[in-house]
Amino acid sequence: MLLGFEDICRKEVIDAVSGERLGYIDDIEIDTQKGSVESFVIYGEARLFGLLGRESDTVISCSDIRVIGDEVVLVERSRKEAKSNLTKRSKNRFLSLLK
């Protein structure tokens, strides 16, 4: 399967272990010397309409990708990465309930 950058950016990224939706691919990191894709980047969410910056970006190594389907990309991240990102998103969910 041959995909262009626009095609891969339209796919939602899901962690296969936790089932968490990570977002959509925003950028890619390329090793220009080898001519290969090293990782995909999902930008963090904006805080206070971007005035306070944004959360940390999620970087997904190509070795973490398990399946690239028609609509989604399934990844299997290390437990440490998954826990740190999951706690951030849990806080956001709790705060959104208070609104």
N, C-alpha and C positions, 0 to 999 in steps of 0.2 A: 504494500500500500504506500503510495507516494502522496504526502500531504504538504500543502503550502502553509505559510505562517497564518494566513487568514482562516484556513480550515481548522488548524489546531486551536486557535483562539476562540472558536465558537463552541468548543467542547467543554463541558463542566468536569471538574476534577473531584473525584470522590475517593476517600480513604477506604480501602477494601476491608480493613480490620475493624475500624470503629463505625463505618458507615457515614462518617461526617462529610458534609459538603464543604470543600475547601475554597471553591470559587472557580473563576475562569482564568486561563493562562493569559497573562498580560505581556510577558516578555520572555525571551530565551537568551541563554548564555552560550556563546559559541567559542570554541577553541580555534582561533584562526590558523595556528600552525599545523594542527592536525586536520582541520576542516571538518570538525564534528560538533554536534550539539552536546553540551555538557549538562545543562539543567534547564528547567522551566521555572519561571518566577510568577507568583501570584502576589500582587500588591496588597498591602494591608489596608484595612478600612480607614477612611478619613475620620479624624476626631474633631468634633465641633466644626463641621463644614470645611475641614482642612486648615482651620486657623491654628489648631494645636498640633499640626503635623498628622501623622497617621501611625497605625500600628505597624509592627515589624512585618516585613515581607515573608512569605512562605516560599522557600526554595526547594524544588523537587528535583533530585538527581535522576538522570535517565535510568540508572540502575534500579530505582524504586518503582518505575512504571511496570505494571503487570499486563494490562490490556488497554489498547486504544480501540474503542468501539465507534459506532456511527455517531453517537451523541455524547458519550462520556469517556473519560480517561480514568481507569482504576489504578491507584497507586497503593503501595504497601510501605509505609514509612516506619522508621525505627520507633520503638516505644517512647523513647525520650523526647523525640520531636513531636510525636502525637500528643503526649501529655502536656507539654508546654503550650502548644497551640490550643488544645482543648480547654485548658483552664481559662485562657483569655476569652474564648467564645462563650463559655459558661457565664462568666461575669457579665458579658454584654447581654445575654439572654435575661439574666436576673434583673439588670438595670432597666431593660425595656419593659419588664412587667410592672415596674413602679410608675411608669409614665401614664 
